[in-house]
Amino acid sequence: MAWIEIIPEDEATGRLKELYDVYYDESWGGVDNILKIHSLNAKSLKTHYDLYAHLMRGRSPLSRIQREMIAVAVSAANRCHY
């Protein structure tokens, strides 16, 4: 298993804190780990989120549910917690 250093929400400052504030998920009280792996590079975090948002919510012949199902299937195949 890979181990990636992250900056927790309560230690974030500057641009990272601004992004964490935007991406904070009220439903569970945190920033998703898939975003926090970019915490040492705020530009990478923003770019990752923009790509994800485009893939999941941009124009596509696939519905949002179909895209989420593909993401779950790939995560399961990779033995990754989704």
Contacts in CASP RR format, 6 or more apart in sequence:
PFRMAT RR
TARGET T0000
AUTHOR 0000-0000-0000
METHOD contacts of the structure
MODEL  1
MAWIEIIPEDEATGRLKELYDVYYDESWGGVDNILKIHSLNAKSLKTHYD
LYAHLMRGRSPLSRIQREMIAVAVSAANRCHY
4 37 0 8 1.000
5 40 0 8 1.000
6 33 0 8 1.000
6 36 0 8 1.000
6 37 0 8 1.000
6 39 0 8 1.000
6 40 0 8 1.000
7 16 0 8 1.000
7 36 0 8 1.000
7 39 0 8 1.000
7 40 0 8 1.000
8 36 0 8 1.000
9 20 0 8 1.000
9 24 0 8 1.000
9 30 0 8 1.000
9 31 0 8 1.000
12 20 0 8 1.000
12 39 0 8 1.000
15 42 0 8 1.000
16 39 0 8 1.000
16 42 0 8 1.000
16 45 0 8 1.000
19 42 0 8 1.000
19 45 0 8 1.000
19 46 0 8 1.000
19 49 0 8 1.000
20 31 0 8 1.000
23 31 0 8 1.000
23 32 0 8 1.000
23 35 0 8 1.000
23 49 0 8 1.000
24 30 0 8 1.000
24 31 0 8 1.000
25 31 0 8 1.000
25 32 0 8 1.000
34 48 0 8 1.000
35 45 0 8 1.000
35 48 0 8 1.000
35 49 0 8 1.000
38 44 0 8 1.000
38 45 0 8 1.000
38 48 0 8 1.000
39 45 0 8 1.000
55 67 0 8 1.000
56 64 0 8 1.000
56 67 0 8 1.000
56 68 0 8 1.000
56 71 0 8 1.000
57 64 0 8 1.000
60 67 0 8 1.000
62 70 0 8 1.000
71 82 0 8 1.000
72 82 0 8 1.000
75 81 0 8 1.000
75 82 0 8 1.000
76 82 0 8 1.000
END
